[in-house]
Amino acid sequence: MQHSYHGDTFGAMSVGARGVFNAAYGSLLFDVTSIPFPASGRERATLDALESACRNENPAAFIVEPLVLGAGGMLMYPAWVLREMKRICEASDVLFIADEVMTGWGRTGTIFACEQANVVPDIACYSKGLTGGALPLAVTLCRAEIFDAHYSKDRTRTFLHSSSYTANPVACAAAKANLDLWKDQECHRRIAAVATMQEQAIEAFRVDPRFDCGAAIRMEVQRQSG
Ligand SMILES: Cc1ncc(COP(=O)(O)O)c(C=O)c1O
């Protein structure tokens, strides 16, 4: 999706927005099809573009930051759009990859942003809040068929890539401790309390003509689109 950020490996740069951060690697990145960001009032154009790409370009997968594009400028879009994107991918047999590196672990109010759209991704990427931000760790989860397709005693069919500290036990212990916190109802009560407090506090600003966040986002999207 336009304005996305997915990381700094060649694959991640290829599927993210092209710009000053990756211009030096431009010739090495592979081609992808981008769909426009679903700015308020222009959601249908995004869904049509996804439908057309799925129908005409035989993509392997669709990758998206659910509900909030972080590095792209905290651009937000509603849960129904995410749900529709998943429906389109499913109908076309295109894998749906949710990059929840930024949105995961409560950043949007639910543990995962996809929950708000009732979407179960085929592949999901988590990091940052996975350890409560205390230690570096990332995980990629996928449906069993995808896992099995990369799991074989035949080394030519196995996904062998990893890095020096993969599954580092100290980082995994931090993630496990974080998961325990999430199981505690107190954590969910506090999220609900903060959400209510913010809803109430924001009321005072709603009457201010400068409050139109939608307009601010539209202006930012227009600015970035040139
Ligand atoms: C949505 C998203 N995906 C991927 C990444 C990259 O993660 P990493 O630095 O662990 O490769 C980031 C980092 O900010 C991110 O916000």
The ligand as an SDF file (V2000), in Angstrom:
LIG
                    3D

 16 16  0  0  0  0  0  0  0  0999 V2000
    5.0880   -1.5340   10.2550 C   0  0  0  0  0  0  0  0  0  0  0  0
    6.5380   -1.8670   10.3660 C   0  0  0  0  0  0  0  0  0  0  0  0
    7.0070   -2.9620    9.7430 N   0  0  0  0  0  0  0  0  0  0  0  0
    8.2950   -3.3210    9.8210 C   0  0  0  0  0  0  0  0  0  0  0  0
    9.1990   -2.5610   10.5280 C   0  0  0  0  0  0  0  0  0  0  0  0
   10.6280   -2.9920   10.5330 C   0  0  0  0  0  0  0  0  0  0  0  0
   10.9040   -3.7450   11.6180 O   0  0  0  0  0  0  0  0  0  0  0  0
   12.4030   -4.1930   11.8850 P   0  0  0  0  0  0  0  0  0  0  0  0
   13.1500   -2.9380   12.1960 O   0  0  0  0  0  0  0  0  0  0  0  0
   12.2810   -5.0930   13.0430 O   0  0  0  0  0  0  0  0  0  0  0  0
   12.8910   -4.8430   10.6470 O   0  0  0  0  0  0  0  0  0  0  0  0
    8.7680   -1.4270   11.2050 C   0  0  0  0  0  0  0  0  0  0  0  0
    9.7180   -0.6290   11.9700 C   0  0  0  0  0  0  0  0  0  0  0  0
    9.4980    0.4720   12.3660 O   0  0  0  0  0  0  0  0  0  0  0  0
    7.4110   -1.0650   11.1190 C   0  0  0  0  0  0  0  0  0  0  0  0
    6.9340    0.0410   11.7170 O   0  0  0  0  0  0  0  0  0  0  0  0
  1  2  1  0
  2  3  1  0
  2 15  2  0
  3  4  2  0
  4  5  1  0
  5  6  1  0
  5 12  2  0
  6  7  1  0
  7  8  1  0
  8  9  2  0
  8 10  1  0
  8 11  1  0
 12 13  1  0
 12 15  1  0
 13 14  2  0
 15 16  1  0
M  END
$$$$
